[in-house]
Amino acid sequence: MFDEFFQKAQELRAEGVPFATALVVRAERPTSGKPGDRAIVTLDGTMYGWIGGSCAQPTVVQEAARALVDGHPRLIRLSPDPGSRPVPEGVEEVPMTCFSGGTLDIFIEPHQPTPRLLVVGSLPVARALAHLGKAMGYQVTAVDPGGGEAMDHADEVLRDLEQIPPRVTPLTFAVVATHGEFDEPALQAVLATRAPYVGLVASRARGAAVLESLARDGLDPATLDRVRFPAGLDIHARRGDEIAVSILAEIVQTLRTLDSLSWETPRSPERGTVSDPEPADEPGPTNEPGP
């Protein structure tokens, strides 16, 4: 079970999927969860592993949600009668969702993947994005099939658009800044992924022309609506570095919106596949570069 647990955690990290781990550190009978039991909770509320039965799972999912939103680990105590006795400092007591008796202390820790900034092109705007994105803590992937100027601040440099899809995670923010050299194929590669942000550095006129070209190639309107152009918030940016700042501001806005929406309506926990334990024993921006 432990090997499967850590393997699942590694898989989620590699895929860029946020998750929280839950570890039972103390138990008072009668409980089905025992010290050392552990589980992974993903953004969709799926639980992999085992921390106890139906009296514990819904609360752990909710607390994992809170941890993923605020980024803070927490030690919770699931108790059938909260407030009936002193609780150690640093422990947050929460009620059981059913009256089965027993108490569980569970440590919950969020694991957020590093957001990835994927920049296609080597224009000054692209280089400024790579520089500023790296300073902001993003993992930077530069894509430049044209072999232009070196992207010194990128974590990796790709030379083939076909290498884009495997790099894209649910927290990859893609910006196409090729100044018309290969906007269409670059956008096709990015739009084939689940990237939550797709920006195009272009004037309104050129951006509209690019989307019309993609529509003629068969891309549907819903897919094309994902493209933001001109990329960036309207801060009246003119220089390349200013446009880069406006784009990163829009990316931050998108990222924080994802944070707030992820756990607005958590589902009931669903069982994953890591373990199969015994049953529980319980009762319009205007940043426009030239065309």
Secondary structure, 3 states (H helix, E strand, C coil): CHHHHHHHHHHHHHHCCCEEEEEEEEEECCCCCCCCCEEEEECCCEEEECCCCCCCHHHHHHHHHHHHHHCCCEEEEEECCCCCCCCCCCEEEEECCCCCCCEEEEEEEEECCCCEEEEECCCHHHHHHHHHHHHCCCEEEEECCCCCCCCCCCCEEECCHHHHHHHCCCCEEEEECCCCCCHHHHHHHHHCCCCCEEEECCCHHHHHHHHHHHHHCCCCHHHHCCEECCCCCCCCCCCHHHHHHHHHHHHHHHHHHHHHHHCCCCCCCEECCCCCCCCCCCCCCCCCCCC
